[in-house]
Structure formats: structure tokens, C-alpha cells
Amino acid sequence: MPTDINLWPLLGVVVIIVGFVLRFNPMLVVIVTAVVTAFAAHFPVDRILAAIGTGFIKTRNLPLIILLPLAVIGLLERYGLRQHAQRWISSIKSATAGRLLIVYLGARQMTAAIGLTSLGGHPQMVRPLLAPMAEGAAEARFGALPEKVRHKLRAYAAATDNVGLFFGEDIFVAFGAIVLMTTFLREAGIEVEPIRVALWGIPTAICAFTIHAWRLRRLDTWLMREMAGGAAAAAVTVTVEGKESRP
């Protein structure tokens, strides 16, 4: 068996780790990583340029697909999308941050299960709508929120979208991971239909929904405890200051 394995192409891993740790431009980091890996693997220059050109031709419409929705969302935010979302959710008296996120979790899982993975997402749903609505529901119950609470609500909103998408798309029969698993098993001599793999994703999705919904219910409990503690501390501070100001 040959033992002279060329490990120099692994320099690309080091480059991409260092680039992201130092927070360089992600596009620049990826390009430099590709070039370093190609040179370390002794690729000729013409082959490197041909690969970059082929990739550019295949994905030349991708920036339009990505940037056009972001421009529309940015325009909507400029004209008060976040504020309207907060006011609307504040008008629903029974709404809490946890209940809102549980409803979104279920909707995200069900839409991802039928292949509609683009209906949600961080830039187009979490930042302009879901996180402001969660903050609005909390403000309607507790008043002004400290920055610590706001950041936690935003983190839970982002996590809810991730959980719903990740475990929902595993049920979609045409999902890439399911195709990969069935292809791998077929090469190993095990014949498995994609629909059977997708159906076995349902128990996992149910467990994920149950566990994360329980965490979101605990979020409501944490909010009540945190805001009650903050109100009590503020009241004590006001009382102490009032006593000190007396002649």
C-alpha cells in the first residue's frame, strides 16, 4: 500500500480557520483557501483558473437570487416593518414570546417537511419579523426590556428557525441528505427507498419539536422571573435613594 500521502493540501483548512478567526472578508478567505489548496496539490495554474471560471459561470445568477430578496426586505424595514410587527403582536393579549416561537417552530417544521425551506430564514424572517415580534410580545407584558433580555430573545428566535428547518427538512423525500444516505447504502449493497428514510425522520422531528417547545415554555418562565427580579431591584433602588434624599 502506498504511504506517501500528500498532506500539504490540508493547508487550506488552516487558512480558512485563521481567516474566520481574524474575521477577514469571507469571500476573500474562501478564494485564498481554494488557491492555496490547489497549489499545495500541485494543480497547474491553467487548471485552477479553469475551475474558478467554471464555478463562476455556473453560479453567475446566484447573487441576483440572494441579493434581490435582501434588497426588498431592507426596503420594508426602512418603512417600519419591524415596528408594525411589534405593534401587531402587542395587540394580542394572550401572546407571549414562548408561545409565538412555538407556533413558528411548528410552521417552520411543516413547511420544511414539504420542501418549502425558503419560506423562513434568518435574513428574511428572523431579523425583520420573528425577533421583533418576540420582543413586542415581551414588552406588552413586562414593559421596557433590558439589553440582556433582548439579546436572549433574538438568540431563541434564531435557534427556533434552525431547529425547525433542520429537523423538518429531514422528512422531505427529495432532501439532499436523504439522497446521499440512500446512495451510500445502495453502494454498500443495502437497498433502501428514500421514502422509508424520510418517514423515519418523523419521530426525530416530533422529539425535536417537543424538546424545543419545552425550552420555549421555560423561556416564558425565565422572562417572568427575570423581569420580576429587575422590577424589585429597581423599587429597592428608588426607595434607598428616596431615603437618602430626605433632609
Secondary structure, 3 states (H helix, E strand, C coil): CCCCCCCHHHHHHHHHHHHHHCCCCHHHHHHHHHHHHHHHCCCCHHHHHHHHHHHHHHCCCHHHHHHHHHHHHHHHHHCCHHHHHHHHHHCCCCCCHHHHHHHHHHHHHHHHHCCCHHHCCHHHHHHHHHHHHHHHHHHHHHCCCCHHHHHHHHHHHHHHHHHHHHHHHHHCCCCHHHHHHHHHHHHCCCCCCHHHHHHCHHHHHHHHHHHHHHHHHHHHHHHHHHHHHHHHHHHHHHHHHHHHCCC
